[in-house]
Amino acid sequence: MNTLMQLPAFETLVALHAKDPAAYEEFRCQLLQSCIDSAPEIHRPSLALLRERMDDARADAATPIEAAAAASRLMVDSCVRLRAAMAPLATASAGLQTAVLLSKFRL
């Protein structure tokens, strides 16, 4: 399910937040849960945990800018961990490719 196609116009969301912050928050929570539910089952627990961490960071933030900065830090940390996990795979892959090429060109 493509949840982005279901989003109201930005101006509509701004107006909802201004008029009824609780309704906006409920919509936001439902949309996030819909995204998690539509993900492959194997990824749902990780996404739910990420959502919880993001919600905690938002709750701890004093301003929307602080909340955005906290979310950005979480994303950067995630990318750093992903890169660290992929580094051994890249090294192993390069070694395997080298071995295949060397064996291919040996006469």
N, CA, C and O atoms as a GROMACS GRO file, in nm:
protein
  428
    1MET      N    1   0.084  -0.119   0.000
    1MET     CA    2   0.000   0.000   0.000
    1MET      C    3   0.088   0.124   0.000
    1MET      O    4   0.180   0.135   0.081
    2ASN      N    5   0.061   0.214  -0.089
    2ASN     CA    6   0.138   0.338  -0.098
    2ASN      C    7   0.071   0.445  -0.012
    2ASN      O    8  -0.024   0.510  -0.056
    3THR      N    9   0.122   0.463   0.110
    3THR     CA   10   0.061   0.557   0.203
    3THR      C   11   0.080   0.702   0.160
    3THR      O   12   0.001   0.788   0.197
    4LEU      N   13   0.184   0.730   0.082
    4LEU     CA   14   0.206   0.867   0.039
    4LEU      C   15   0.092   0.917  -0.049
    4LEU      O   16   0.063   1.036  -0.051
    5MET      N   17   0.028   0.829  -0.120
    5MET     CA   18  -0.084   0.868  -0.205
    5MET      C   19  -0.206   0.910  -0.121
    5MET      O   20  -0.295   0.977  -0.172
    6GLN      N   21  -0.210   0.871   0.005
    6GLN     CA   22  -0.324   0.900   0.090
    6GLN      C   23  -0.307   1.028   0.172
    6GLN      O   24  -0.398   1.068   0.244
    7LEU      N   25  -0.194   1.090   0.162
    7LEU     CA   26  -0.169   1.210   0.242
    7LEU      C   27  -0.252   1.328   0.193
    7LEU      O   28  -0.260   1.354   0.073
    8PRO      N   29  -0.314   1.398   0.286
    8PRO     CA   30  -0.381   1.524   0.248
    8PRO      C   31  -0.276   1.627   0.208
    8PRO      O   32  -0.156   1.608   0.231
    9ALA      N   33  -0.320   1.736   0.150
    9ALA     CA   34  -0.229   1.845   0.114
    9ALA      C   35  -0.161   1.899   0.240
    9ALA      O   36  -0.217   1.895   0.350
   10PHE      N   37  -0.040   1.948   0.223
   10PHE     CA   38   0.037   2.002   0.335
   10PHE      C   39  -0.042   2.108   0.410
   10PHE      O   40  -0.044   2.110   0.533
   11GLU      N   41  -0.107   2.196   0.336
   11GLU     CA   42  -0.185   2.304   0.398
   11GLU      C   43  -0.298   2.248   0.484
   11GLU      O   44  -0.331   2.304   0.589
   12THR      N   45  -0.355   2.138   0.441
   12THR     CA   46  -0.462   2.073   0.518
   12THR      C   47  -0.407   2.019   0.650
   12THR      O   48  -0.471   2.032   0.754
   13LEU      N   49  -0.288   1.960   0.644
   13LEU     CA   50  -0.226   1.909   0.766
   13LEU      C   51  -0.189   2.022   0.861
   13LEU      O   52  -0.208   2.010   0.982
   14VAL      N   53  -0.138   2.131   0.807
   14VAL     CA   54  -0.104   2.247   0.891
   14VAL      C   55  -0.230   2.300   0.958
   14VAL      O   56  -0.229   2.331   1.078
   15ALA      N   57  -0.338   2.310   0.882
   15ALA     CA   58  -0.465   2.360   0.938
   15ALA      C   59  -0.518   2.265   1.046
   15ALA      O   60  -0.568   2.310   1.149
   16LEU      N   61  -0.508   2.135   1.021
   16LEU     CA   62  -0.553   2.037   1.121
   16LEU      C   63  -0.472   2.051   1.249
   16LEU      O   64  -0.528   2.049   1.358
   17HIS      N   65  -0.341   2.065   1.235
   17HIS     CA   66  -0.256   2.079   1.353
   17HIS      C   67  -0.291   2.206   1.431
   17HIS      O   68  -0.292   2.205   1.554
   18ALA      N   69  -0.319   2.313   1.360
   18ALA     CA   70  -0.353   2.440   1.427
   18ALA      C   71  -0.489   2.432   1.495
   18ALA      O   72  -0.507   2.484   1.605
   19LYS      N   73  -0.585   2.368   1.429
   19LYS     CA   74  -0.722   2.362   1.481
   19LYS      C   75  -0.740   2.255   1.588
   19LYS      O   76  -0.806   2.278   1.689
   20ASP      N   77  -0.680   2.138   1.565
   20ASP     CA   78  -0.701   2.024   1.655
   20ASP      C   79  -0.574   1.940   1.664
   20ASP      O   80  -0.563   1.838   1.595
   21PRO      N   81  -0.478   1.981   1.748
   21PRO     CA   82  -0.352   1.908   1.758
   21PRO      C   83  -0.369   1.760   1.793
   21PRO      O   84  -0.292   1.676   1.747
   22ALA      N   85  -0.468   1.728   1.874
   22ALA     CA   86  -0.490   1.587   1.911
   22ALA      C   87  -0.532   1.505   1.789
   22ALA      O   88  -0.487   1.391   1.772
   23ALA      N   89  -0.617   1.561   1.704
   23ALA     CA   90  -0.659   1.491   1.582
   23ALA      C   91  -0.541   1.474   1.487
   23ALA      O   92  -0.526   1.370   1.423
   24TYR      N   93  -0.457   1.578   1.478
   24TYR     CA   94  -0.338   1.568   1.394
   24TYR      C   95  -0.247   1.456   1.445
   24TYR      O   96  -0.198   1.375   1.366
   25GLU      N   97  -0.226   1.451   1.576
   25GLU     CA   98  -0.140   1.349   1.634
   25GLU      C   99  -0.197   1.210   1.611
   25GLU      O  100  -0.123   1.116   1.582
   26GLU      N  101  -0.328   1.196   1.623
   26GLU     CA  102  -0.392   1.067   1.597
   26GLU      C  103  -0.372   1.026   1.451
   26GLU      O  104  -0.341   0.911   1.422
   27PHE      N  105  -0.389   1.120   1.359
   27PHE     CA  106  -0.367   1.092   1.217
   27PHE      C  107  -0.223   1.049   1.193
   27PHE      O  108  -0.198   0.953   1.121
   28ARG      N  109  -0.129   1.122   1.253
   28ARG     CA  110   0.014   1.090   1.238
   28ARG      C  111   0.043   0.949   1.287
   28ARG      O  112   0.112   0.873   1.219
   29CYS      N  113  -0.009   0.914   1.403
   29CYS     CA  114   0.012   0.780   1.460
   29CYS      C  115  -0.049   0.672   1.371
   29CYS      O  116   0.013   0.568   1.349
   30GLN      N  117  -0.168   0.696   1.320
   30GLN     CA  118  -0.233   0.599   1.231
   30GLN      C  119  -0.153   0.582   1.102
   30GLN      O  120  -0.139   0.470   1.053
   31LEU      N  121  -0.102   0.690   1.048
   31LEU     CA  122  -0.025   0.683   0.925
   31LEU      C  123   0.104   0.605   0.947
   31LEU      O  124   0.140   0.520   0.865
   32LEU      N  125   0.173   0.633   1.057
   32LEU     CA  126   0.296   0.559   1.086
   32LEU      C  127   0.267   0.410   1.106
   32LEU      O  128   0.341   0.325   1.057
   33GLN      N  129   0.160   0.379   1.179
   33GLN     CA  130   0.126   0.239   1.201
   33GLN      C  131   0.091   0.170   1.070
   33GLN      O  132   0.125   0.054   1.049
   34SER      N  133   0.023   0.242   0.982
   34SER     CA  134  -0.010   0.188   0.850
   34SER      C  135   0.116   0.155   0.771
   34SER      O  136   0.123   0.052   0.704
   35CYS      N  137   0.215   0.242   0.779
   35CYS     CA  138   0.343   0.216   0.711
   35CYS      C  139   0.411   0.092   0.767
   35CYS      O  140   0.462   0.010   0.692
   36ILE      N  141   0.412   0.080   0.898
   36ILE     CA  142   0.472  -0.037   0.962
   36ILE      C  143   0.397  -0.163   0.921
   36ILE      O  144   0.458  -0.264   0.887
   37ASP      N  145   0.263  -0.157   0.926
   37ASP     CA  146   0.182  -0.274   0.892
   37ASP      C  147   0.198  -0.316   0.747
   37ASP      O  148   0.182  -0.434   0.715
   38SER      N  149   0.228  -0.222   0.658
   38SER     CA  150   0.241  -0.257   0.516
   38SER      C  151   0.382  -0.304   0.479
   38SER      O  152   0.404  -0.348   0.366
   39ALA      N  153   0.475  -0.294   0.572
   39ALA     CA  154   0.612  -0.340   0.547
   39ALA      C  155   0.616  -0.493   0.553
   39ALA      O  156   0.528  -0.555   0.613
   40PRO      N  157   0.717  -0.553   0.491
   40PRO     CA  158   0.732  -0.698   0.504
   40PRO      C  159   0.739  -0.737   0.652
   40PRO      O  160   0.800  -0.667   0.733
   41GLU      N  161   0.677  -0.848   0.684
   41GLU     CA  162   0.664  -0.889   0.825
   41GLU      C  163   0.799  -0.896   0.896
   41GLU      O  164   0.807  -0.864   1.015
   42ILE      N  165   0.902  -0.937   0.826
   42ILE     CA  166   1.034  -0.951   0.889
   42ILE      C  167   1.088  -0.816   0.938
   42ILE      O  168   1.168  -0.813   1.032
   43HIS      N  169   1.046  -0.706   0.876
   43HIS     CA  170   1.096  -0.574   0.912
   43HIS      C  171   1.009  -0.501   1.015
   43HIS      O  172   1.050  -0.400   1.070
   44ARG      N  173   0.892  -0.551   1.040
   44ARG     CA  174   0.798  -0.480   1.129
   44ARG      C  175   0.850  -0.458   1.270
   44ARG      O  176   0.835  -0.348   1.323
   45PRO      N  177   0.911  -0.560   1.335
   45PRO     CA  178   0.960  -0.534   1.471
   45PRO      C  179   1.065  -0.423   1.476
   45PRO      O  180   1.064  -0.340   1.567
   46SER      N  181   1.156  -0.422   1.379
   46SER     CA  182   1.258  -0.316   1.377
   46SER      C  183   1.197  -0.180   1.352
   46SER      O  184   1.238  -0.081   1.413
   47LEU      N  185   1.099  -0.174   1.264
   47LEU     CA  186   1.032  -0.046   1.236
   47LEU      C  187   0.954   0.003   1.358
   47LEU      O  188   0.953   0.122   1.387
   48ALA      N  189   0.890  -0.090   1.428
   48ALA     CA  190   0.815  -0.051   1.549
   48ALA      C  191   0.911   0.002   1.655
   48ALA      O  192   0.881   0.100   1.724
   49LEU      N  193   1.027  -0.061   1.669
   49LEU     CA  194   1.127  -0.015   1.764
   49LEU      C  195   1.180   0.123   1.724
   49LEU      O  196   1.198   0.210   1.809
   50LEU      N  197   1.204   0.142   1.596
   50LEU     CA  198   1.249   0.272   1.547
   50LEU      C  199   1.144   0.379   1.575
   50LEU      O  200   1.177   0.490   1.617
   51ARG      N  201   1.019   0.346   1.551
   51ARG     CA  202   0.911   0.442   1.579
   51ARG      C  203   0.909   0.479   1.728
   51ARG      O  204   0.892   0.595   1.763
   52GLU      N  205   0.927   0.379   1.813
   52GLU     CA  206   0.928   0.406   1.957
   52GLU      C  207   1.044   0.498   1.994
   52GLU      O  208   1.027   0.591   2.074
   53ARG      N  209   1.161   0.473   1.937
   53ARG     CA  210   1.277   0.558   1.965
   53ARG      C  211   1.254   0.701   1.916
   53ARG      O  212   1.290   0.797   1.983
   54MET      N  213   1.192   0.713   1.798
   54MET     CA  214   1.162   0.846   1.743
   54MET      C  215   1.060   0.918   1.831
   54MET      O  216   1.074   1.038   1.857
   55ASP      N  217   0.958   0.846   1.875
   55ASP     CA  218   0.856   0.907   1.962
   55ASP      C  219   0.918   0.952   2.094
   55ASP      O  220   0.884   1.059   2.145
   56ASP      N  221   1.008   0.870   2.149
   56ASP     CA  222   1.077   0.909   2.273
   56ASP      C  223   1.160   1.035   2.252
   56ASP      O  224   1.161   1.125   2.336
   57ALA      N  225   1.230   1.041   2.139
   57ALA     CA  226   1.312   1.159   2.109
   57ALA      C  227   1.224   1.283   2.093
   57ALA      O  228   1.260   1.391   2.139
   58ARG      N  229   1.109   1.267   2.028
   58ARG     CA  230   1.016   1.380   2.012
   58ARG      C  231   0.964   1.427   2.148
   58ARG      O  232   0.953   1.546   2.173
   59ALA      N  233   0.933   1.331   2.234
   59ALA     CA  234   0.879   1.365   2.366
   59ALA      C  235   0.983   1.438   2.452
   59ALA      O  236   0.948   1.525   2.531
   60ASP      N  237   1.109   1.400   2.436
   60ASP     CA  238   1.215   1.462   2.515
   60ASP      C  239   1.257   1.599   2.462
   60ASP      O  240   1.320   1.677   2.534
   61ALA      N  241   1.222   1.628   2.338
   61ALA     CA  242   1.265   1.754   2.276
   61ALA      C  243   1.182   1.871   2.329
   61ALA      O  244   1.061   1.859   2.352
   62ALA      N  245   1.249   1.983   2.347
   62ALA     CA  246   1.181   2.103   2.397
   62ALA      C  247   1.116   2.182   2.283
   62ALA      O  248   1.020   2.257   2.306
   63THR      N  249   1.167   2.165   2.161
   63THR     CA  250   1.114   2.240   2.047
   63THR      C  251   1.105   2.147   1.926
   63THR      O  252   1.168   2.041   1.924
   64PRO      N  253   1.028   2.185   1.825
   64PRO     CA  254   1.024   2.105   1.702
   64PRO      C  255   1.162   2.092   1.636
   64PRO      O  256   1.193   1.988   1.576
   65ILE      N  257   1.244   2.196   1.645
   65ILE     CA  258   1.379   2.189   1.587
   65ILE      C  259   1.462   2.084   1.660
   65ILE      O  260   1.535   2.008   1.596
   66GLU      N  261   1.452   2.080   1.792
   66GLU     CA  262   1.522   1.977   1.869
   66GLU      C  263   1.474   1.838   1.830
   66GLU      O  264   1.555   1.745   1.819
   67ALA      N  265   1.345   1.823   1.810
   67ALA     CA  266   1.290   1.693   1.769
   67ALA      C  267   1.344   1.652   1.632
   67ALA      O  268   1.379   1.536   1.612
   68ALA      N  269   1.351   1.747   1.540
   68ALA     CA  270   1.406   1.717   1.407
   68ALA      C  271   1.554   1.681   1.415
   68ALA      O  272   1.599   1.590   1.345
   69ALA      N  273   1.628   1.751   1.500
   69ALA     CA  274   1.770   1.721   1.517
   69ALA      C  275   1.789   1.582   1.577
   69ALA      O  276   1.878   1.509   1.536
   70ALA      N  277   1.705   1.547   1.673
   70ALA     CA  278   1.713   1.414   1.734
   70ALA      C  279   1.682   1.306   1.631
   70ALA      O  280   1.749   1.203   1.627
   71ALA      N  281   1.581   1.330   1.548
   71ALA     CA  282   1.547   1.234   1.443
   71ALA      C  283   1.662   1.220   1.345
   71ALA      O  284   1.694   1.109   1.300
   72SER      N  285   1.724   1.330   1.311
   72SER     CA  286   1.839   1.328   1.220
   72SER      C  287   1.954   1.247   1.280
   72SER      O  288   2.017   1.169   1.209
   73ARG      N  289   1.980   1.266   1.409
   73ARG     CA  290   2.086   1.190   1.475
   73ARG      C  291   2.056   1.040   1.472
   73ARG      O  292   2.145   0.959   1.448
   74LEU      N  293   1.930   1.004   1.496
   74LEU     CA  294   1.892   0.863   1.491
   74LEU      C  295   1.917   0.805   1.352
   74LEU      O  296   1.965   0.692   1.339
   75MET      N  297   1.884   0.881   1.249
   75MET     CA  298   1.906   0.834   1.112
   75MET      C  299   2.055   0.821   1.080
   75MET      O  300   2.097   0.724   1.018
   76VAL      N  301   2.134   0.918   1.123
   76VAL     CA  302   2.278   0.912   1.100
   76VAL      C  303   2.337   0.792   1.173
   76VAL      O  304   2.418   0.718   1.116
   77ASP      N  305   2.298   0.771   1.298
   77ASP     CA  306   2.347   0.656   1.374
   77ASP      C  307   2.312   0.525   1.304
   77ASP      O  308   2.394   0.434   1.298
   78SER      N  309   2.192   0.518   1.250
   78SER     CA  310   2.149   0.398   1.178
   78SER      C  311   2.234   0.376   1.054
   78SER      O  312   2.273   0.263   1.025
   79CYS      N  313   2.263   0.483   0.981
   79CYS     CA  314   2.347   0.471   0.861
   79CYS      C  315   2.489   0.429   0.897
   79CYS      O  316   2.550   0.349   0.825
   80VAL      N  317   2.542   0.480   1.006
   80VAL     CA  318   2.676   0.443   1.050
   80VAL      C  319   2.680   0.294   1.084
   80VAL      O  320   2.774   0.224   1.047
   81ARG      N  321   2.578   0.246   1.156
   81ARG     CA  322   2.574   0.103   1.190
   81ARG      C  323   2.560   0.017   1.065
   81ARG      O  324   2.623  -0.089   1.055
   82LEU      N  325   2.479   0.061   0.970
   82LEU     CA  326   2.462  -0.013   0.845
   82LEU      C  327   2.593  -0.020   0.768
   82LEU      O  328   2.631  -0.125   0.716
   83ARG      N  329   2.662   0.092   0.761
   83ARG     CA  330   2.790   0.094   0.689
   83ARG      C  331   2.892   0.003   0.757
   83ARG      O  332   2.966  -0.069   0.690
   84ALA      N  333   2.895   0.004   0.890
   84ALA     CA  334   2.988  -0.083   0.963
   84ALA      C  335   2.955  -0.230   0.939
   84ALA      O  336   3.044  -0.313   0.929
   85ALA      N  337   2.826  -0.262   0.930
   85ALA     CA  338   2.786  -0.400   0.905
   85ALA      C  339   2.819  -0.443   0.762
   85ALA      O  340   2.848  -0.560   0.738
   86MET      N  341   2.815  -0.349   0.668
   86MET     CA  342   2.840  -0.382   0.528
   86MET      C  343   2.988  -0.388   0.493
   86MET      O  344   3.025  -0.452   0.395
   87ALA      N  345   3.073  -0.324   0.571
   87ALA     CA  346   3.216  -0.319   0.539
   87ALA      C  347   3.278  -0.458   0.525
   87ALA      O  348   3.348  -0.482   0.427
   88PRO      N  349   3.255  -0.551   0.619
   88PRO     CA  350   3.312  -0.685   0.600
   88PRO      C  351   3.259  -0.755   0.475
   88PRO      O  352   3.332  -0.831   0.412
   89LEU      N  353   3.134  -0.730   0.440
   89LEU     CA  354   3.078  -0.790   0.319
   89LEU      C  355   3.147  -0.736   0.195
   89LEU      O  356   3.176  -0.812   0.102
   90ALA      N  357   3.173  -0.607   0.192
   90ALA     CA  358   3.242  -0.547   0.078
   90ALA      C  359   3.383  -0.602   0.065
   90ALA      O  360   3.429  -0.630  -0.046
   91THR      N  361   3.452  -0.617   0.177
   91THR     CA  362   3.588  -0.671   0.176
   91THR      C  363   3.588  -0.815   0.126
   91THR      O  364   3.670  -0.853   0.043
   92ALA      N  365   3.496  -0.895   0.178
   92ALA     CA  366   3.487  -1.035   0.136
   92ALA      C  367   3.452  -1.046  -0.012
   92ALA      O  368   3.508  -1.129  -0.083
   93SER      N  369   3.361  -0.962  -0.057
   93SER     CA  370   3.321  -0.963  -0.198
   93SER      C  371   3.438  -0.924  -0.288
   93SER      O  372   3.460  -0.987  -0.392
   94ALA      N  373   3.513  -0.824  -0.249
   94ALA     CA  374   3.629  -0.782  -0.328
   94ALA      C  375   3.732  -0.893  -0.334
   94ALA      O  376   3.792  -0.918  -0.439
   95GLY      N  377   3.753  -0.960  -0.222
   95GLY     CA  378   3.847  -1.072  -0.220
   95GLY      C  379   3.803  -1.186  -0.311
   95GLY      O  380   3.885  -1.244  -0.382
   96LEU      N  381   3.676  -1.216  -0.309
   96LEU     CA  382   3.622  -1.322  -0.394
   96LEU      C  383   3.633  -1.284  -0.541
   96LEU      O  384   3.672  -1.367  -0.623
   97GLN      N  385   3.600  -1.161  -0.574
   97GLN     CA  386   3.612  -1.116  -0.714
   97GLN      C  387   3.756  -1.122  -0.761
   97GLN      O  388   3.783  -1.163  -0.875
   98THR      N  389   3.849  -1.084  -0.676
   98THR     CA  390   3.991  -1.090  -0.711
   98THR      C  391   4.033  -1.233  -0.736
   98THR      O  392   4.103  -1.262  -0.833
   99ALA      N  393   3.992  -1.324  -0.648
   99ALA     CA  394   4.028  -1.465  -0.664
   99ALA      C  395   3.971  -1.522  -0.794
   99ALA      O  396   4.040  -1.597  -0.863
  100VAL      N  397   3.849  -1.488  -0.826
  100VAL     CA  398   3.787  -1.536  -0.950
  100VAL      C  399   3.862  -1.482  -1.072
  100VAL      O  400   3.891  -1.557  -1.165
  101LEU      N  401   3.894  -1.354  -1.071
  101LEU     CA  402   3.966  -1.296  -1.184
  101LEU      C  403   4.105  -1.356  -1.199
  101LEU      O  404   4.148  -1.386  -1.311
  102LEU      N  405   4.175  -1.374  -1.089
  102LEU     CA  406   4.309  -1.434  -1.096
  102LEU      C  407   4.303  -1.576  -1.151
  102LEU      O  408   4.386  -1.614  -1.233
  103SER      N  409   4.206  -1.653  -1.106
  103SER     CA  410   4.195  -1.791  -1.155
  103SER      C  411   4.153  -1.793  -1.302
  103SER      O  412   4.190  -1.885  -1.375
  104LYS      N  413   4.077  -1.697  -1.344
  104LYS     CA  414   4.029  -1.690  -1.483
  104LYS      C  415   4.143  -1.657  -1.580
  104LYS      O  416   4.147  -1.708  -1.692
  105PHE      N  417   4.236  -1.572  -1.536
  105PHE     CA  418   4.342  -1.529  -1.626
  105PHE      C  419   4.469  -1.614  -1.615
  105PHE      O  420   4.565  -1.589  -1.688
  106ARG      N  421   4.470  -1.710  -1.528
  106ARG     CA  422   4.586  -1.801  -1.521
  106ARG      C  423   4.578  -1.898  -1.638
  106ARG      O  424   4.472  -1.951  -1.669
  107LEU      N  425   4.688  -1.918  -1.701
  107LEU     CA  426   4.690  -2.010  -1.816
  107LEU      C  427   4.733  -2.147  -1.777
  107LEU      O  428   4.740  -2.236  -1.862
   0.00000   0.00000   0.00000
